[in-house]
Amino acid sequence: MVSPNFAIELLKNTLDIYTPSRSESQLANYLKDICMDLGFEQANIDSVGNMVAVRGSGDPIILLCGHMDTVPGIVPVRHEGDYMYGRGASDAKAPLVSMLLAAADIPKQAGTIVFAAVVDEEGNATGIKNLVKDTTLKPHYAIFGEPSGIENITISYKGRLEIRLMCDVDNSAHASAPWLALNAIDEAYEVWNTLKKVFEVNENENRANKADQVSYSLTEISGGTSHNVTPQKCRMTLDIRIPVKKTCDSVLGVIDTRISELQGEAKGVYIKYRVEDKTEPFEANISSPLVRALVLSVLDYRKKRPLLLRKTGTGDMNILGNVLNIPVVTYGPGDPHSSHTIDERVYIPDYLAGIEVYKNALLHMVRLHKNLQTKPG
């Protein structure tokens, strides 16, 4: 059995290694050595820097996946009272190390555990995108480690469209004579306001539940070449989140139709766009052995039923679930409100509880999976 002192020391050691996105190699090598010391049969680092370790054999195959990288910014690592401070303490080294120690502490005959510590989750999801390309990876279930809180299980994330849109008015003028040319920033903003109205009309019936709505944000805008010249071109970035009842293509179809209409109506304005990111929404089946096992484990440990959360963000869970077509949830110790802050921290009793919840969930999953396999029909 893993001792609390060892678990706390291991978490501190991971926090001492600063890992902004794409700078995770030192931690990957450290975790690889730890996995071999803890009895994993294999531990390797793949072509993009993910560390993947395997323990046990047979069914079910359960993937425990978390990310090594953090947002930039140093938070001094320190243990004060019941809290451990450091960049990544909440997001997401506490869930990552909790999963590792849980996997190391269950009997090897209890199926196959694949532990994956991936890179670049806070950046471009390079790690998870490479992981799901591995044709030898065929898990039945997966848990992605993020700070949900010990008594919460995230079963759903929205999808995401990132769209880069440009308006070009094909001319510019001196700012003292703005009537001589169209203004690309004005035109781009008109396009944005028109798209917002389209979304608002389509979402009126879902205003009570944000998780069921398409959300839309203008996150970047740039245009112009000089302070005294009207802008010929303007570029915008739109961030659009897609609920599970819709698909990226259905929302993209609405956008494409309206932009085509605007282009037909516009005189002297050229509008074009490209899709930079397209991630489908995902929701786990709540009757799957995975969700049931985690619910039972939280009930066992905390004596209360966990909340099943449908979140408005987008995560690596979407990629895992949609590409591998398996049940996936996001779970882990930590306070999401502490993530990315200047005093990021994790409550140590919750971190230690997370190890036990993960471990018991794995054992429940094995039992429920075997029961499912032996059911007639």
Solvent accessible surface area in square Angstrom, and as a share of the most:
residue,aa,sasa,rsa
1,M,197,0.88
2,V,30,0.17
3,S,52,0.34
4,P,81,0.51
5,N,124,0.64
6,F,82,0.34
7,A,1,0.00
8,I,31,0.16
9,E,91,0.41
10,L,4,0.02
11,L,0,0.00
12,K,67,0.28
13,N,46,0.24
14,T,0,0.00
15,L,8,0.04
16,D,79,0.41
17,I,19,0.10
18,Y,94,0.36
19,T,1,0.01
20,P,26,0.16
21,S,35,0.22
22,R,135,0.49
23,S,60,0.39
24,E,6,0.03
25,S,81,0.52
26,Q,121,0.54
27,L,0,0.00
28,A,1,0.01
29,N,76,0.39
30,Y,58,0.22
31,L,0,0.00
32,K,66,0.28
33,D,87,0.45
34,I,23,0.12
35,C,0,0.00
36,M,93,0.41
37,D,115,0.59
38,L,43,0.22
39,G,28,0.27
40,F,5,0.02
41,E,87,0.39
42,Q,96,0.43
43,A,8,0.06
44,N,86,0.44
45,I,61,0.31
46,D,49,0.25
47,S,107,0.69
48,V,36,0.21
49,G,18,0.18
50,N,0,0.00
51,M,0,0.00
52,V,31,0.18
53,A,0,0.00
54,V,32,0.19
55,R,26,0.09
56,G,15,0.14
57,S,80,0.52
58,G,48,0.46
59,D,80,0.41
60,P,0,0.00
61,I,42,0.21
62,I,0,0.00
63,L,0,0.00
64,L,0,0.00
65,C,0,0.00
66,G,0,0.00
67,H,0,0.00
68,M,0,0.00
69,D,0,0.00
70,T,1,0.00
71,V,28,0.16
72,P,102,0.64
73,G,32,0.30
74,I,122,0.62
75,V,5,0.03
76,P,87,0.55
77,V,41,0.23
78,R,82,0.30
79,H,91,0.41
80,E,88,0.39
81,G,69,0.66
82,D,74,0.39
83,Y,81,0.31
84,M,1,0.00
85,Y,32,0.12
86,G,0,0.00
87,R,23,0.08
88,G,0,0.00
89,A,0,0.00
90,S,0,0.00
91,D,14,0.07
92,A,0,0.00
93,K,2,0.01
94,A,0,0.00
95,P,0,0.00
96,L,0,0.00
97,V,0,0.00
98,S,0,0.00
99,M,0,0.00
100,L,0,0.00
101,L,0,0.00
102,A,0,0.00
103,A,0,0.00
104,A,14,0.11
105,D,36,0.19
106,I,5,0.03
107,P,65,0.41
108,K,85,0.36
109,Q,143,0.64
110,A,10,0.08
111,G,3,0.03
112,T,16,0.09
113,I,3,0.01
114,V,11,0.06
115,F,0,0.00
116,A,0,0.00
117,A,0,0.00
118,V,0,0.00
119,V,2,0.01
120,D,5,0.03
121,E,37,0.16
122,E,51,0.23
123,G,44,0.42
124,N,115,0.59
125,A,14,0.11
126,T,36,0.21
127,G,0,0.00
128,I,0,0.00
129,K,90,0.38
130,N,37,0.19
131,L,6,0.03
132,V,18,0.10
133,K,149,0.63
134,D,63,0.33
135,T,111,0.65
136,T,114,0.66
137,L,17,0.08
138,K,145,0.61
139,P,7,0.05
140,H,59,0.26
141,Y,10,0.04
142,A,0,0.00
143,I,0,0.00
144,F,3,0.01
145,G,0,0.00
146,E,28,0.12
147,P,9,0.05
148,S,4,0.03
149,G,15,0.15
150,I,5,0.03
151,E,46,0.21
152,N,36,0.19
153,I,0,0.00
154,T,0,0.00
155,I,0,0.00
156,S,4,0.03
157,Y,24,0.09
158,K,6,0.02
159,G,0,0.00
160,R,52,0.19
161,L,0,0.00
162,E,26,0.11
163,I,0,0.00
164,R,87,0.32
165,L,1,0.01
166,M,21,0.09
167,C,0,0.00
168,D,19,0.10
169,V,10,0.06
170,D,117,0.61
171,N,85,0.44
172,S,46,0.30
173,A,13,0.10
174,H,105,0.47
175,A,47,0.36
176,S,81,0.52
177,A,16,0.12
178,P,68,0.43
179,W,192,0.67
180,L,118,0.59
181,A,17,0.13
182,L,74,0.37
183,N,44,0.23
184,A,0,0.00
185,I,68,0.34
186,D,84,0.43
187,E,44,0.20
188,A,0,0.00
189,Y,105,0.40
190,E,106,0.47
191,V,6,0.04
192,W,13,0.05
193,N,39,0.20
194,T,27,0.16
195,L,1,0.01
196,K,55,0.23
197,K,132,0.56
198,V,29,0.17
199,F,6,0.03
200,E,65,0.29
201,V,106,0.61
202,N,69,0.35
203,E,5,0.02
204,N,86,0.44
205,E,131,0.59
206,N,42,0.22
207,R,135,0.49
208,A,111,0.86
209,N,70,0.36
210,K,134,0.57
211,A,16,0.12
212,D,29,0.15
213,Q,18,0.08
214,V,6,0.04
215,S,45,0.29
216,Y,55,0.21
217,S,54,0.35
218,L,50,0.25
219,T,76,0.44
220,E,101,0.45
221,I,81,0.41
222,S,68,0.44
223,G,35,0.34
224,G,37,0.36
225,T,132,0.77
226,S,52,0.34
227,H,175,0.78
228,N,58,0.30
229,V,50,0.29
230,T,11,0.06
231,P,12,0.08
232,Q,63,0.28
233,K,75,0.32
234,C,0,0.00
235,R,127,0.46
236,M,2,0.01
237,T,10,0.06
238,L,0,0.00
239,D,16,0.08
240,I,0,0.00
241,R,58,0.21
242,I,0,0.00
243,P,0,0.00
244,V,53,0.31
245,K,160,0.68
246,K,66,0.28
247,T,68,0.40
248,C,0,0.00
249,D,84,0.43
250,S,58,0.38
251,V,7,0.04
252,L,29,0.14
253,G,36,0.35
254,V,57,0.33
255,I,1,0.00
256,D,66,0.34
257,T,77,0.45
258,R,55,0.20
259,I,9,0.05
260,S,66,0.43
261,E,79,0.35
262,L,23,0.12
263,Q,61,0.27
264,G,68,0.66
265,E,109,0.49
266,A,32,0.25
267,K,176,0.75
268,G,55,0.53
269,V,11,0.06
270,Y,120,0.46
271,I,12,0.06
272,K,101,0.43
273,Y,56,0.21
274,R,148,0.54
275,V,53,0.31
276,E,74,0.33
277,D,34,0.18
278,K,98,0.41
279,T,19,0.11
280,E,58,0.26
281,P,16,0.10
282,F,24,0.10
283,E,60,0.27
284,A,4,0.03
285,N,90,0.46
286,I,90,0.46
287,S,71,0.46
288,S,8,0.05
289,P,9,0.06
290,L,0,0.00
291,V,2,0.01
292,R,104,0.38
293,A,0,0.00
294,L,0,0.00
295,V,14,0.08
296,L,60,0.30
297,S,0,0.00
298,V,0,0.00
299,L,51,0.26
300,D,64,0.33
301,Y,96,0.36
302,R,82,0.30
303,K,161,0.68
304,K,101,0.43
305,R,160,0.58
306,P,7,0.05
307,L,118,0.58
308,L,62,0.31
309,L,47,0.23
310,R,113,0.41
311,K,58,0.25
312,T,69,0.40
313,G,28,0.26
314,T,40,0.23
315,G,16,0.15
316,D,9,0.04
317,M,1,0.00
318,N,0,0.00
319,I,26,0.13
320,L,0,0.00
321,G,2,0.02
322,N,67,0.34
323,V,86,0.49
324,L,36,0.18
325,N,134,0.68
326,I,24,0.12
327,P,32,0.20
328,V,0,0.00
329,V,0,0.00
330,T,2,0.01
331,Y,0,0.00
332,G,0,0.00
333,P,0,0.00
334,G,11,0.10
335,D,63,0.33
336,P,58,0.36
337,H,161,0.72
338,S,5,0.03
339,S,18,0.12
340,H,89,0.40
341,T,46,0.27
342,I,162,0.82
343,D,60,0.31
344,E,1,0.00
345,R,71,0.26
346,V,2,0.01
347,Y,85,0.32
348,I,9,0.05
349,P,53,0.34
350,D,32,0.16
351,Y,0,0.00
352,L,45,0.22
353,A,3,0.03
354,G,0,0.00
355,I,7,0.03
356,E,49,0.22
357,V,0,0.00
358,Y,0,0.00
359,K,19,0.08
360,N,42,0.21
361,A,0,0.00
362,L,0,0.00
363,L,73,0.37
364,H,36,0.16
365,M,0,0.00
366,V,13,0.07
367,R,107,0.39
368,L,11,0.05
369,H,7,0.03
370,K,97,0.41
371,N,71,0.36
372,L,84,0.42
373,Q,119,0.53
374,T,111,0.65
375,K,128,0.54
376,P,132,0.83
377,G,128,1.23
